[in-house]
């Protein structure tokens, strides 16, 4: 089985890099971007198993990215990671699921890194071999 990949998308570079560091400690190959405009191209090139996605970003927000990922037929899983309220995170999760995307979870910032680690190692984000 090849190494799993995670792409963290957040306009706050530090936040994206923190998610990548946790993912790498969980055995993922991690990539971070703060430019939401190139996410679909990155997803096509990297084929990440998981995309950790912030909700509020300049240029294109999470709903716009989820729409593009759905149209592109992205088959990996999406983890919503944002400082928004639980209600907003749930709404974005439901929106993404309506785009035929697999969004098993969302996490509120500030992140609980132990919970993120557990989620990344869980069956919810494991991919079929």
C-alpha positions as CSV (number, residue, x, y, z in Angstrom):
1,X,0.0,0.0,0.0
2,X,1.4,3.4,-0.9
3,X,1.7,6.3,1.5
4,X,-1.4,8.2,2.1
5,X,-1.4,11.9,1.0
6,X,-3.0,14.9,2.6
7,X,-3.4,18.4,1.1
8,X,-4.1,21.2,3.6
9,X,-5.8,24.2,2.1
10,X,-5.9,27.3,4.4
11,X,-5.3,31.0,3.6
12,X,-3.3,31.0,6.9
13,X,0.0,29.3,5.9
14,X,0.8,28.5,9.5
15,X,-2.5,26.7,10.0
16,X,-2.0,24.7,6.8
17,X,1.5,23.8,7.8
18,X,0.4,22.7,11.3
19,X,-2.2,20.3,9.8
20,X,0.6,18.9,7.5
21,X,3.0,18.3,10.4
22,X,0.3,16.4,12.3
23,X,-0.5,14.4,9.2
24,X,3.1,13.6,8.5
25,X,3.5,12.2,12.1
26,X,0.5,10.0,11.3
27,X,2.3,8.6,8.2
28,X,0.9,10.8,5.5
29,X,2.8,12.6,2.9
30,X,1.7,16.2,3.5
31,X,1.3,19.2,1.2
32,X,0.1,22.7,2.1
33,X,-1.3,25.6,0.1
34,X,-2.6,29.0,1.0
35,X,-3.8,29.7,-2.6
36,X,-7.3,28.4,-3.0
37,X,-7.3,29.2,-6.7
38,X,-5.0,26.2,-7.6
39,X,-6.6,23.6,-5.4
40,X,-8.3,21.6,-8.1
41,X,-5.1,21.5,-10.2
42,X,-3.1,20.4,-7.0
43,X,-5.7,17.7,-6.3
44,X,-5.4,16.4,-9.8
45,X,-1.6,16.4,-9.6
46,X,-1.2,15.0,-6.1
47,X,-4.2,12.7,-5.9
48,X,-4.5,13.3,-2.1
49,X,-6.4,10.8,0.0
50,X,-7.6,13.6,2.2
51,X,-8.0,17.4,1.7
52,X,-8.2,19.4,4.9
53,X,-10.1,22.5,3.9
54,X,-10.6,25.9,5.6
55,X,-14.1,27.5,5.1
56,X,-13.3,31.2,4.7
57,X,-10.6,32.0,2.1
58,X,-10.1,34.8,-0.4
59,X,-10.8,34.3,-4.1
60,X,-12.8,31.1,-3.6
61,X,-14.4,29.8,-0.4
62,X,-15.0,26.3,0.7
63,X,-18.4,26.0,-1.0
64,X,-16.8,27.1,-4.3
65,X,-13.9,24.6,-3.9
66,X,-16.3,21.8,-2.9
67,X,-18.3,22.5,-6.1
68,X,-15.2,22.4,-8.2
69,X,-13.9,19.2,-6.5
70,X,-17.3,17.5,-7.0
71,X,-17.3,18.5,-10.7
72,X,-13.8,17.2,-11.1
73,X,-14.9,13.8,-9.6
74,X,-12.6,14.0,-6.5
75,X,-12.7,10.5,-4.9
76,X,-10.7,11.2,-1.7
77,X,-12.1,12.5,1.6
78,X,-12.5,16.1,2.7
79,X,-12.0,17.3,6.3
80,X,-13.5,20.7,7.0
81,X,-11.2,22.6,9.3
82,X,-12.3,26.1,10.3
83,X,-12.9,28.6,13.1
84,X,-16.5,29.0,12.1
85,X,-19.4,27.8,14.3
86,X,-20.4,24.2,14.5
87,X,-23.6,25.1,12.6
88,X,-21.6,26.6,9.7
89,X,-19.3,23.7,9.7
90,X,-22.3,21.3,9.5
91,X,-23.8,23.3,6.7
92,X,-20.6,23.2,4.7
93,X,-20.3,19.5,5.3
94,X,-23.9,18.9,4.0
95,X,-23.2,21.2,1.0
96,X,-20.1,19.1,0.1
97,X,-22.0,15.9,0.5
98,X,-24.6,17.2,-1.9
99,X,-21.6,17.6,-4.4
100,X,-21.1,13.8,-4.1
101,X,-18.0,14.3,-1.9
102,X,-17.1,12.2,1.1
103,X,-16.8,14.5,4.1
104,X,-16.7,12.2,7.2
105,X,-15.8,15.0,9.7
106,X,-15.2,18.6,10.5
107,X,-13.1,20.2,13.1
108,X,-13.3,23.6,14.7
109,X,-10.2,25.8,15.2
110,X,-8.3,26.2,17.4
111,X,-7.5,22.6,16.5
112,X,-7.2,19.9,19.1
113,X,-4.1,18.2,17.7
114,X,-4.7,15.0,19.6
115,X,-8.2,14.8,18.1
116,X,-6.8,15.5,14.6
117,X,-4.2,12.8,15.1
118,X,-6.9,10.3,16.1
119,X,-9.1,11.3,13.1
120,X,-6.2,10.9,10.6
121,X,-5.4,7.5,12.0
122,X,-9.1,6.4,12.1
123,X,-11.0,4.2,9.7
124,X,-13.1,7.3,8.8
125,X,-10.2,8.7,6.8
126,X,-8.6,5.4,5.8
127,X,-8.7,4.7,2.1
128,X,-9.4,1.4,0.5
129,X,-6.3,-0.4,-0.6
